[in-house]
Amino acid sequence: MSAPYHHGDLPSALRAAAAELVAERGTSGFSLRETARRAGVSHAAPAHHFGDLRGLFTSLAAEGFERLNEAMRDSADIVDARDRLEALGKAYVRTALEYPGHFAVIFQPDLIDPENDHCMGVSLGAYGQLVAAIELVRDQCNPDLDVETAAITAWAMMQGLVVLSPKFEMMNDLMGTTPRELDDLITDMTTLMVDGFRARPA
């Protein structure tokens, strides 16, 4: 449980409490009052800083995208297309698993204010990093690659691993397969994906 708030950045403390609560209960079991209680502040504090539930979720989503942007940015200087895409995939999956409360909100657009410039800006920034990696794949592997479709494919792969990863142990038990590290899966899946993106002989 989040430690009671004593001093410092109250909005950040409220977002931390909100992320913890969403990770435990989902958005349907969420309340501003419980968020305030976990943060150790008055029940009016969330409304004072965020306006309403939508405002708090929008701020939480923006913080999640900021953390994703920061994690993905480490791959920006990688010059090999396959290696950059692999690094992005690992950064995405690692961030999503580290911040489940944030990512639960990110993918419920009905809970987020679409007119919030900051949230939309950081979300487009994260997607833009993925598109830039796919453009590098195009430049190095296939000049005719459909960048938008390839980016959606890569995004779906990353988010699919996030969703499935908690079920891998059960799947391995049922199928009698050997457990694999997520990083190893991302490495192999990236190779398969980039091979699929390559230009084919005429």
N, C-alpha and C positions, 0 to 999 in steps of 0.2 A: 504494500500500500504506500502511496506517496507520503512523504514526510510533511507534517503541517507547515504551512507557509509562515515565515517569520519576517523576512526582509528581502529587498532586492526587486527582481522583475516579476511582478504579480501576473501579468498576462502569460508569461512563460510557465509559471507555476500552475496556472489554470489549464493551459494546454497539456502539460505533463499529466495532470490529474485526469483530464478528459481522455487522453490517449490510453491511459491505464484502464479506465472504465470501459472504453470501447473495445479494447483488446479482450477484456474479461466477458463482457455481456453483449457486445455488438451495439449497433446504433439504436436498435429497438428498445433496449433496456437502459437507455441513457436519460439522464436528467441534469439540468443545470444545478439544481439544489444538491444532488449527490456530488457533482463535480466540486462545488464550493466546500462541501463538508470534507472531502478528501484533501483539498488544498489547505484546509484549516482557516478559511476566511468566511466572511458573512455570505449568506445566501444571495445577496444582491450583487456581489462582486462580479460574477460572470456577465450579467446583463449590463452592468456599468461599463465594462471593458469591451464587450463584443456585441451588445444590443440584444441578441436573441440566440437561439440554438443554431440557426443557420450561420450567423456571424461567427460563432465559436468553431463550428465545423469548417467553415471557409478558412479561418485562420490556422486550424490544425492541418488542413490539406496543404495550405501554402507552406507551412513549416516542413511537412513531409516532402514536398517537391524541392524545397531548398536543400534538404539533406541528401536527396537523390541527386540533385545537380552537383553538389559538392563531391559526392562519392564518384560520380561518373566523370567528373572533370579530370581526374587523375589519369585517364586514358587518352586525353586529348592530344598528347604529343607522340603517341604510338603511330609509327609510319606504315606498318604492315596492316592491311585491311582486316585480315582474319584475326590477328592478335588484338587489334583495337576492339573489334566486335566481341571477342571473348571477354576482354577486360570489362567492357560495358555490361555484358550479361552477368558477370560475377558481382559487379558493383550493384546492379539492380536487385538481384536476388538477395544479396547480403543485407542491403538497406531495407528491403521489404520485410525480411524476417526479423530484423532488429527492431523495426518500428511497426508492428502489426496494427496498432491503433490508428496510426496515421494512414496507412495504406487501406484500411477498411473504409475510411472516409473518402479517400481520393477516388475510389471507384464507385461512388454513389453520387453521381452528378446532381441528382435531385436535391441533395442536402447542401449543395455548395452554391454560392452566389455567382452566377456566370458573368456578372458585370463587375466583379472585383478585379481591378486591373492587376494588383500584385499577384494574386493567386493564379490568374490566367497567364501572367507573364512568366512566372517560374515554372508552370506546367509546360508551356510552350518551349521554355529553355531546355527542360529535360528531354522532351521529344526532339528538339532540334539537335541535341547531341547524338541521339540515335540516328537521325536522318543523315547527319554529317558522316557518321561511321558507314552507313550504307552507301553514301555517295562515294566514299573511298573504295568500297567494294566494287562499285560500278566502274570507277576509274582504273582499277587494277585488274579486274576480272571480266567485266562484261559491259561494254559501252551502251548496250541496249537494255540494260537492267531497268525494270520498272521500280524506281526507288520507293515510291509510296507503298506498293504492295509488299516489297521486300522488308520495309521498315515495320509494317503491321505484322508480318510473319515473325520477325525477330522479337517484337514486343509480345506477341502471343506466346512464343516459346518461353520467354523469361517469366511472364505472369503465370503460365501454366506450371512451371516448376515451383513457383511460390505456393500455388494452390495445392499441388500434389505432394509436396515434400513432407507434410505431416502424415501422409498415408503410405509413404514408401516402406516403412517397417512392416506394416500389416500386409502390403502387397508382396514383399519379399518372403514373408512367412507363408503366405498362401501359395505362392508360386515356387517356393523352394529355391529362390535366386539369392545370389550373394549381394549384400548391401553395398552400395557405391556412394562415394562422397559426392556432394552436389557439385563441387568444383570440377571433378572429373567428368561428370555428366555434361556440364556446360561446355567443357573443352571439346568433347566428342560431338555434341549437338551443334556447336558452332562450325566445326569442320564439315559436318554433313550439310548444314545449311549453306555455307559458302560454296561448297562443291555444287550444290543445286543451283546457285545463282550464276555460276560460271557460264560463259558463252559456249554454245555447242557448235561443232563443225557443221558447215553448211551441207 
